[in-house]
Amino acid sequence: MQTKYNRVGVGGTFELLHKGHKKLILKALEISDRVIIGLTTSTMLKMYPKPHKIADYEERKKQLTNFVKSREVLDKVQIVPINDPYGPALDDSTMDALVCSIETADMAKKINKLRTERGLKPLEIIVINMILAEDNVPISTTRIKNGEIGLEGKLLL
């Protein structure tokens, strides 16, 4: 299969790797030869707190690694720590595109603005829709942690 991009970035906290996270990563893998996954560190989580407890970086990295191993694409993926909302996308001149959700598309646009100011070409932004649970409300880690839905969006309440 011919891929469209050489290097694509995707980023997030990836707490409780759920169906929406997997769709984001799989889209990046589908359209690129190499995928850089920016994984938030505790430093970034202090700046942007979540409404629920987050597993430590190494545990979340292990989940991601196991997922890409299960898809037999570990050789295409690099997981890097990110301490801010931009990660390597701000400075990496070899990156071609970002894959993001509707929820994070504004940040991708901000990254492009900052890249342009730094003399780098803007990245193509590929926006994917949120994955809906059985109740037609987006799957989220918060909903999973609240016991409303499972990792695949199945209603639990």
VENNOR-V945651 format. One record per pair of residues at least 12 apart in sequence whose C-alpha atoms are under 7 Angstrom apart, sorted by the first residue. I is the first residue (numbers start at 0). J is the second residue. If there is no record, write none. Layout:
# VENNOR-V945651
i j
I J
I J
This chain:
# VENNOR-V945651
i j
2 30
2 31
2 32
3 30
3 31
4 30
4 31
4 32
4 95
5 31
5 32
5 33
5 95
6 31
6 32
6 33
6 34
6 93
6 94
6 95
6 96
7 27
7 31
7 33
7 34
7 35
7 94
7 95
7 96
7 97
8 34
8 35
8 36
8 88
8 96
8 97
8 98
9 35
9 36
9 37
9 97
9 98
9 99
10 36
10 37
10 38
11 37
11 38
11 39
12 38
12 39
13 59
14 53
14 54
14 59
14 140
15 140
16 62
17 150
17 151
18 150
18 151
19 129
19 130
19 138
23 98
23 99
27 98
32 75
33 75
33 76
34 75
34 76
34 77
35 76
35 77
35 78
36 77
36 78
36 79
37 78
37 79
37 80
37 81
37 86
38 78
38 79
38 80
38 81
39 80
39 81
39 82
40 56
40 80
40 81
40 82
42 82
43 82
43 83
51 141
85 110
89 110
89 113
89 114
92 119
95 122
95 123
96 122
96 123
96 124
97 122
97 123
97 124
97 125
98 124
98 125
98 126
99 125
99 126
99 127
100 126
100 127
100 128
100 129
101 126
101 127
101 128
101 129
104 126
107 124
131 152
132 152
132 153
133 152
133 153
133 154
138 152
